[in-house]
Structure formats: structure tokens, C-alpha cells
């Protein structure tokens, strides 16, 4: 027990030279160094804990940004597929309408009239315009989704850099706390 006391509180002058212990000097308990040591320890623990929390938060943000980018890329693919489908459906509808128009002009007996080809050409132009509009809207939607995916990937990269900076800042804070006690 005597050795434990000497290590904890130090030795008294007389036996040997007075030495400092973990919690005192010359056999007397000193609270100020103990509190300072405890404060530094708590400061370091706080800095480590805060650093880990910042790392977890930023890693989560980065993962969310990457996930959002993947969602946007899937959206881009879906938009393109939908545009192709809608364009094919419009082409089938146009073909069916052309056939119906041919039958209707034949039934009315105006198939040989000079107006019939003009009507057919106007309808064909309108149908082609509709198909082009569907393709254009699909392309615009796909580009919008790609742009958003690019933005999300850029945000993920920025967040990754923030995470690296936060890690360095945490280490600096721990070092400062150990050196200065603050």
C-alpha cells in the first residue's frame, strides 16, 4: 500500500528526495493538477467523439449524394425508354389513322380528288411532328436527369473533401488540447 501511495501522491522529503506523484507532491494531495489532467483528458475524448460524429455525418451525406446520382441515372434510362415506347405508339397510331383516312376517302368517292393527297400529306406531317416532339421531350428529360446526377456526384465529391478536412481538423484539435489543455 505504501508504494501505491508514493506513486499516487509522491514521496516526502527525508526518506529520499521528494518526488511528485500522479495526484500530488511530497505526500500531499494536489487537486489542481488532477483537475487539469482530467480536463485535458475530457477535452481529448470530446474532440475524438466530435471528430467521429463529423466523419459519420459526412460519410452519410456522401452516400446519400451517390445514391441520389444513381437514382437520377436510372431515371434517365427510364425517360429514354418511355420516349422510345411513346414514339413507337405514336407511329402505330399514325399508320392506323392513315389507313382509316384512305378507306374513308375511298368510301366517299374522293380518292381521285386533288384534295385527298393534300389531306394525307398534312396528316403525315402532323404525325411526324408528334413523334419528333415525343423524342425531343424524352431527350430533354434524360439530359435533365443526367445533369442532376452530375450535380449529385459533384456534391458527393465535395462532401468527401469536407470529410478529409474534418478528419484533419479533428486531429489538430486533439493535438491542441493535449498541448495547451484547452
C-alpha positions in Angstrom: 0.0 0.0 0.0 2.9 2.3 0.8 4.2 2.0 -2.8 0.8 2.8 -4.3 0.6 5.9 -2.1 4.1 7.0 -3.2 3.1 6.6 -6.8 -0.2 8.4 -6.3 0.9 11.2 -4.0 4.7 11.3 -4.3 7.3 10.8 -1.6 8.1 13.1 1.4 11.5 14.7 1.7 13.6 12.9 4.2 13.3 9.4 3.0 14.8 10.3 -0.3 14.4 13.4 -2.4 10.8 14.5 -2.6 9.1 13.2 -5.8 5.9 14.1 -7.5 3.2 11.5 -7.8 0.3 11.2 -10.1 -2.0 13.3 -7.9 0.3 15.2 -5.7 3.8 16.1 -4.4 5.6 15.4 -1.2 2.8 13.1 0.0 0.1 15.7 -0.2 -2.9 15.5 -2.5 -3.0 18.3 -5.0 -6.3 18.9 -6.8 -5.3 21.5 -9.4 -3.0 19.2 -11.5 -5.6 16.4 -11.2 -8.4 18.6 -12.4 -6.2 19.9 -15.3 -5.3 16.4 -16.3 -8.9 15.3 -16.1 -9.9 18.4 -18.1 -7.4 17.7 -20.8 -8.5 14.0 -20.9 -12.1 15.0 -21.3 -11.2 17.6 -23.9 -9.4 14.9 -25.9 -12.3 12.5 -25.5 -14.7 15.2 -26.6 -12.5 16.1 -29.7 -12.3 12.4 -30.7 -16.0 11.9 -30.2 -16.8 15.1 -32.2 -14.4 14.0 -34.9 -16.0 10.6 -35.2 -19.5 12.1 -35.3 -18.5 14.6 -38.0 -16.9 11.7 -40.0 -20.1 9.6 -39.7 -22.4 12.6 -40.7 -20.3 13.5 -43.7 -19.9 9.8 -44.8 -23.7 9.6 -44.7 -24.1 12.8 -46.7 -21.7 11.4 -49.3 -23.5 8.1 -49.5 -26.9 9.9 -49.9 -25.4 12.1 -52.7 -24.1 9.0 -54.5 -27.4 7.2 -54.1 -29.3 10.2 -55.5 -27.0 10.2 -58.5 -27.7 6.5 -59.1 -31.4 7.2 -58.9 -31.1 10.0 -61.5 -29.2 7.8 -63.9 -31.9 5.2 -63.6 -34.5 7.9 -64.2 -32.6 9.0 -67.3 -32.8 5.4 -68.7 -36.5 5.2 -67.9 -37.2 8.5 -69.6 -35.4 7.4 -72.7 -37.2 4.1 -72.8 -40.5 5.8 -72.3 -39.8 8.2 -75.1 -39.0 5.3 -77.5 -42.2 3.5 -76.4 -44.3 6.6 -76.9 -42.8 7.3 -80.2 -43.5 3.8 -81.5 -47.0 4.0 -80.2 -47.5 7.4 -82.0 -46.1 5.8 -85.2 -48.6 2.9 -84.9 -51.4 5.4 -84.3 -50.3 7.4 -87.3 -50.2 4.3 -89.5 -53.7 3.3 -88.4 -55.0 6.8 -88.9 -53.5 6.9 -92.5 -55.2 3.6 -93.3 -58.5 4.8 -91.9 -58.2 8.0 -93.9 -57.5 6.1 -97.1 -60.6 3.9 -96.5 -62.7 6.9 -95.7 -61.7 8.8 -98.8 -62.4 5.7 -100.9 -65.9 5.3 -99.4 -66.7 8.9 -100.1 -65.5 8.6 -103.6 -63.0 11.4 -103.3 -59.9 9.2 -103.6 -59.0 10.6 -107.0 -59.7 14.2 -106.0 -56.7 16.6 -105.9 -57.5 17.4 -102.2 -57.0 13.8 -101.0 -53.2 13.8 -101.3 -53.0 17.2 -99.6 -55.1 15.9 -96.6 -52.9 12.8 -96.4 -49.7 14.9 -96.5 -50.9 17.3 -93.8 -51.9 14.4 -91.6 -48.5 12.7 -92.2 -46.7 15.9 -91.3 -48.7 16.3 -88.1 -48.0 12.7 -87.1 -44.3 13.1 -87.8 -44.2 16.3 -85.7 -45.9 14.5 -82.8 -43.2 11.7 -83.0 -40.4 14.3 -83.1 -41.9 16.2 -80.1 -42.1 12.9 -78.1 -38.4 12.2 -78.9 -37.4 15.8 -78.0 -39.2 15.7 -74.7 -37.6 12.4 -73.9 -34.2 13.8 -74.7 -34.7 16.9 -72.6 -35.9 14.8 -69.6 -32.9 12.4 -70.0 -30.5 15.4 -70.1 -32.1 16.9 -67.0 -31.7 13.6 -65.2 -28.1 13.4 -66.3 -27.4 16.9 -65.2 -28.9 16.2 -61.7 -26.8 13.0 -61.5 -23.7 15.1 -62.3 -24.6 17.6 -59.6 -25.2 14.8 -57.1 -21.8 13.2 -57.9 -20.1 16.6 -57.6 -21.8 17.1 -54.2 -20.5 13.7 -53.1 -17.0 14.7 -54.1 -17.2 17.9 -52.2 -18.6 16.1 -49.2 -15.7 13.6 -49.4 -13.2 16.5 -49.3 -15.1 18.0 -46.4 -14.7 14.7 -44.6 -11.0 14.7 -45.2 -10.7 18.3 -43.9 -12.9 17.4 -40.8 -10.6 14.5 -40.1 -7.5 16.7 -40.2 -9.3 19.4 -38.1 -10.2 16.8 -35.5 -6.6 15.7 -35.3 -5.4 19.3 -34.9 -8.0 19.9 -32.2 -6.8 16.8 -30.3 -3.2 17.9 -30.6 -4.0 21.4 -29.5 -6.0 20.0 -26.5 -3.1 17.8 -25.5 -0.5 20.6 -25.8 -2.4 23.5 -24.3 -5.1 21.9 -22.2 -7.8 23.8 -24.0 
